[in-house]
Amino acid sequence: MEDSDLLLRLTGPGGAHLRRISSELGVDMGLRGDTIRVEGDAEKLALAQRVLSGLLEVLRGRHLSEHELARAARSAKAHPDVDLNDVFGQVILTTNSRRIVAPKGVAQQRYVNAIERHDIVFGIGPAGTGKTYLAMAMAIRALREQRVRRIVLCRPAVEAGEHLGFLPGDLADKVNPYLRPLYDAMEDMMDPDRARALIERGTIEVAPLAFMRGRTLNDCFVIFDEAQNSTAEQMKMFLTRLGFDSKAVITGDSTQVDLQRGRLSGLHDAERLLEDIEGIAFRYFTDVDVVRHPLVQRIVRAYDTRDAERQQRIEELDAKRGASGDGAVRD
């Protein structure tokens, strides 16, 4: 490496970045002077060479943190044909604090590209995969570029397994606790005073799902968050609000439904009903795509494994009931 600054950004202080990358790829890496030495079997060496070359291309255009470098290595390992510069070099917007908002993996890139190309996009996957955050970034960019006149953010007012009872204040005070994640994402990308001014003018509207009935949303970028907590009837109502020159992004986690027992999730219903309709895209995330604390990925994986095992036991029990002929399981 002849560029010492680029070498430092790749390897990190004391080689910390290099150790994270080597751990992800299963090879030994070491820095000697201006040379990176890599040891491992032939297949892993080829992967390491491709990853290091790709990361250098990205770093020539933007900074990557240690976590982002590790995630890029993980993405390249999982997707052999991916061009890291296509993924991590794609900038959605730059915040007021000069921080870059960009995809942090292949799944996020495909999600962002789907939002660009389709008028209705479903982003489905576990918490922490950036579904809502990226949708908000795309909405703010569309507003800045005057491709839409308004941003509409909505969410079902369903409590996560708790009964909060009476909430004081006016309507805004009552619904704010449910819509706080949308505000957080917006204020992370915009100056808070600017965001409040846009909300006061109605350029950005934040409302509970129930307020969508009877409306036609023209020239809007609409984000429907926590869609797994809508009913099938509410989902139909929301999707039929879309007017001309508008775009809708629906996000949710199929494993975190807080509806009363026996109520069909509108997100589950839409997956089955709409997956083959042209112009609608479904993009899925897994625990590999979690971009929060590393422990979140392991937590999601543990719950998914437990749920899969539970579902398998249920199916085996149903099969035994069917084999018995009278609905009773026999020992």
Residue pairs with C-beta under 8 A, 6 or more apart in sequence:
1 7
1 10
1 34
1 35
1 36
2 34
4 34
6 56
6 59
6 60
7 34
9 59
9 63
9 64
10 17
10 18
10 36
10 52
10 55
10 56
10 59
10 69
11 17
11 18
11 31
11 36
12 18
12 20
12 66
12 69
15 30
15 31
16 66
17 66
17 69
18 29
18 30
18 31
18 36
19 29
20 66
20 69
20 70
20 73
21 29
21 51
21 52
21 55
21 69
21 70
21 73
22 28
22 29
22 38
22 48
23 70
24 70
24 73
24 74
24 77
25 40
25 44
25 47
25 48
25 51
25 73
25 77
26 40
26 44
27 38
27 39
27 40
27 44
27 45
27 48
28 38
28 39
28 40
29 36
29 37
29 38
29 39
29 48
30 36
30 37
31 37
36 52
38 45
38 48
38 49
38 52
39 45
40 48
47 76
47 77
47 80
50 76
51 72
51 73
51 76
51 77
51 84
54 72
54 76
54 83
54 84
54 85
55 64
55 69
55 72
55 73
55 84
57 84
57 85
57 89
58 64
58 72
58 84
58 85
58 88
58 89
61 85
61 89
62 88
62 89
62 91
62 100
62 102
63 100
64 72
64 88
68 88
68 104
71 104
71 105
71 291
72 84
72 87
72 88
72 105
74 105
74 288
75 82
75 84
75 87
75 105
75 106
76 82
76 84
78 106
78 288
79 106
82 106
86 109
87 103
87 105
87 106
87 108
87 109
88 102
88 103
88 104
89 102
90 102
90 103
90 109
90 112
91 100
91 101
91 102
92 101
92 102
92 103
92 112
92 134
92 137
92 138
92 141
93 101
93 137
93 140
93 141
93 144
93 189
94 100
94 101
95 101
95 188
95 189
95 190
96 190
96 191
96 194
101 133
101 134
101 137
101 189
103 109
103 111
103 112
103 134
104 130
104 291
105 288
105 289
105 291
107 125
107 129
107 283
107 284
107 285
107 286
107 288
107 289
108 129
108 130
108 134
108 289
108 291
110 283
111 121
111 123
111 130
111 131
111 134
111 283
111 285
112 134
112 138
114 121
114 281
114 283
115 121
115 134
115 135
115 138
115 247
115 249
116 138
117 281
118 279
118 280
118 281
119 242
119 246
119 247
119 248
119 279
119 280
120 239
120 242
120 247
120 248
120 249
120 250
120 279
120 280
120 281
121 247
121 248
121 249
121 250
121 280
121 281
121 282
121 283
122 227
122 249
122 250
122 251
122 252
122 267
122 270
122 271
122 280
122 281
122 282
122 283
123 131
123 134
123 135
123 249
123 250
123 251
123 252
123 283
123 285
124 131
124 251
124 252
124 253
124 254
124 267
124 271
124 282
124 283
124 284
124 285
125 131
125 253
125 284
125 285
125 286
125 289
126 253
126 255
126 285
126 286
126 287
126 290
126 300
126 304
127 253
127 256
127 290
127 292
127 296
127 300
128 290
128 291
128 292
128 296
128 297
128 300
129 285
129 286
129 289
129 290
129 291
130 285
130 289
130 291
131 251
131 252
131 285
132 181
132 182
132 185
132 223
132 225
132 251
133 185
133 188
135 223
135 225
135 249
135 251
136 153
136 182
136 185
136 186
136 189
136 223
137 189
138 221
138 249
139 148
139 151
139 221
139 223
139 249
140 151
140 186
140 189
140 190
142 148
142 151
142 221
142 247
143 149
143 150
143 151
143 203
143 204
143 221
148 219
148 220
148 221
148 245
148 246
148 247
149 203
149 219
149 220
150 202
150 203
150 204
150 205
150 219
150 220
150 221
151 203
151 204
151 205
151 220
151 221
151 222
151 223
152 204
152 205
152 207
152 217
152 220
152 221
152 222
152 223
153 179
153 182
153 186
153 204
153 205
153 206
153 207
153 222
153 223
153 225
154 206
154 207
154 208
154 209
154 211
154 212
154 222
154 223
154 224
154 225
154 238
155 178
155 179
155 181
155 182
155 208
155 209
155 224
155 225
155 226
156 178
156 208
156 209
156 226
156 227
156 229
156 230
156 234
157 175
157 178
157 208
157 209
157 210
158 178
158 226
158 229
158 258
158 259
159 258
160 256
160 258
161 258
164 177
167 173
167 174
167 177
175 206
175 207
175 208
176 183
178 208
179 206
179 207
179 208
181 225
182 206
182 223
182 225
183 195
183 206
186 195
186 204
187 195
190 198
195 204
198 204
199 205
199 206
209 224
209 230
209 234
209 238
212 237
212 238
212 241
213 237
215 241
216 241
216 243
217 241
217 242
217 243
217 246
218 243
218 244
218 245
218 246
219 243
219 244
219 245
219 246
220 243
220 246
220 247
221 246
221 247
221 249
222 241
222 242
222 246
222 247
222 248
222 249
223 248
223 249
223 251
224 230
224 238
224 248
224 249
224 250
224 251
225 251
225 252
226 251
226 252
227 235
227 250
227 251
227 252
227 266
227 267
227 270
228 252
228 253
228 254
228 256
228 257
228 258
228 265
228 266
228 267
228 268
229 252
229 257
229 258
229 259
229 265
230 238
230 265
230 266
230 267
231 259
231 263
231 264
231 265
231 266
232 264
232 265
232 266
232 269
233 266
234 266
235 266
235 267
235 269
235 270
236 266
238 248
238 250
238 266
239 248
239 270
242 248
250 267
250 270
252 267
254 265
254 267
254 268
254 271
255 303
255 304
255 307
257 265
257 268
259 265
271 282
274 280
275 282
287 297
287 298
287 300
287 301
287 304
288 297
290 296
290 297
290 300
317 329
320 329
320 330
321 327
321 328
321 329
324 330
